[in-house]
């Protein structure tokens, strides 16, 4: 699961089981099993409207764009094979 904005996120529900009550009102974009294994939900949120996603996750890109996000699709599949993707390699920072 990755939180991408105010009450919005990307999720593979089968991986998590029961969600905590805090997430009951969240609007989630669901990814299927294959994109989950390829770290598809591991995205880089630049700002509340802009997200960087692995290029190979076409459905996720489409779902995000349909949700009003500006999406940058980049080839980042090599890193995902060794267990890391955008969020892992960019290290979240505190922005004001």
Beta strands, then each sheet from edge to edge (+ up, - down):
strand 1: 2-5
strand 2: 8-11
strand 3: 27-30
strand 4: 44-47
strand 5: 50-54
strand 6: 70-74
sheet 1: 1+ 2- 3-
sheet 2: 4+ 5- 6-
end
